């Protein structure tokens, strides 16, 4: 595009021949695809899968599609508070002592 101007081709917003032909045929038949999809989505006698698909297709005309975003996460080394080693001795406070079954029989 020289000098930032469009020089030829269709003007922005003009449908291509295929789209224009399809729209013309639908008008001639009296068919409005959005109306059909909305009717299917609202009809409780229709299978729920079909209703959901119709609603999903209609949503594209009402709500913008969300784009995926990249999330960058910095990994930080955090020292572990967990120390694995021999058990620490318990203070002798005169309370009940916990013993293993093997210690009782000896």
C-alpha positions as CSV (number, residue, x, y, z in Angstrom):
1,X,0.0,0.0,0.0
2,X,1.8,3.0,-1.2
3,X,1.5,6.1,1.0
4,X,-0.8,4.2,3.4
5,X,-3.8,4.3,1.0
6,X,-5.7,1.3,-0.4
7,X,-5.3,1.2,-4.2
8,X,-7.7,-1.3,-5.7
9,X,-9.8,-4.3,-4.8
10,X,-13.0,-4.2,-2.8
11,X,-13.7,-1.4,-0.5
12,X,-13.8,-2.3,3.2
13,X,-17.0,-4.0,4.3
14,X,-18.1,-5.1,0.8
15,X,-19.0,-8.8,0.8
16,X,-17.2,-11.1,-1.7
17,X,-19.2,-12.7,-4.5
18,X,-19.7,-16.0,-2.7
19,X,-21.1,-14.3,0.5
20,X,-23.3,-12.0,-1.5
21,X,-24.7,-14.9,-3.5
22,X,-25.4,-16.9,-0.3
23,X,-27.2,-14.0,1.3
24,X,-29.2,-13.4,-1.8
25,X,-30.3,-17.1,-2.0
26,X,-31.3,-17.1,1.7
27,X,-33.4,-13.9,1.2
28,X,-35.1,-15.5,-1.8
29,X,-36.0,-18.5,0.3
30,X,-37.1,-16.4,3.2
31,X,-34.6,-18.1,5.5
32,X,-32.9,-16.2,8.3
33,X,-30.2,-18.4,9.9
34,X,-30.1,-16.3,13.1
35,X,-33.8,-16.7,13.6
36,X,-33.5,-20.5,13.1
37,X,-30.7,-20.8,15.5
38,X,-32.5,-18.7,18.1
39,X,-35.7,-20.8,17.7
40,X,-33.6,-24.0,18.2
41,X,-31.9,-22.6,21.2
42,X,-35.2,-21.7,22.9
43,X,-37.1,-24.9,22.0
44,X,-37.1,-27.2,25.1
45,X,-38.3,-30.1,23.0
46,X,-35.0,-30.0,21.1
47,X,-32.0,-32.1,22.3
48,X,-29.9,-30.1,24.8
49,X,-26.7,-30.7,22.8
50,X,-28.4,-29.0,19.7
51,X,-29.7,-26.2,21.9
52,X,-26.2,-25.5,23.3
53,X,-24.6,-25.6,19.9
54,X,-27.2,-23.1,18.6
55,X,-26.7,-20.8,21.6
56,X,-22.9,-21.0,21.1
57,X,-23.2,-20.1,17.4
58,X,-25.4,-17.1,18.3
59,X,-23.1,-15.9,21.0
60,X,-20.5,-15.1,18.4
61,X,-22.8,-12.4,17.0
62,X,-23.4,-10.8,20.4
63,X,-20.3,-11.2,22.4
64,X,-16.6,-10.7,21.4
65,X,-14.4,-13.8,21.3
66,X,-11.8,-13.7,24.0
67,X,-8.3,-14.2,23.0
68,X,-5.8,-16.5,24.7
69,X,-3.2,-14.6,26.7
70,X,0.2,-15.7,27.7
71,X,1.0,-15.7,31.4
72,X,4.7,-15.5,32.4
73,X,5.5,-16.8,35.8
74,X,8.9,-16.2,37.4
75,X,10.1,-19.2,39.3
76,X,11.5,-18.4,42.7
77,X,13.4,-20.8,44.9
78,X,11.9,-20.9,48.4
79,X,13.8,-22.6,51.2
80,X,11.9,-25.5,52.6
81,X,11.0,-25.3,56.3
82,X,10.7,-29.2,56.3
83,X,13.8,-30.8,57.8
84,X,14.0,-34.6,57.6
85,X,16.0,-36.3,60.2
86,X,15.8,-38.2,63.5
87,X,12.8,-37.4,65.6
88,X,13.3,-34.8,68.3
89,X,13.0,-36.0,71.9
90,X,9.8,-35.1,73.6
91,X,9.9,-33.4,77.0
92,X,9.0,-35.6,79.9
93,X,6.0,-33.8,81.3
94,X,4.6,-36.7,83.3
95,X,1.8,-37.4,80.8
96,X,1.0,-40.7,79.2
97,X,3.8,-42.1,77.1
98,X,3.2,-43.3,73.6
99,X,4.9,-46.6,72.9
100,X,4.9,-49.1,70.1
101,X,3.3,-52.6,70.5
102,X,6.8,-54.2,70.4
103,X,8.0,-52.1,73.3
104,X,5.1,-53.2,75.5
105,X,5.8,-56.9,75.2
106,X,9.4,-56.5,76.2
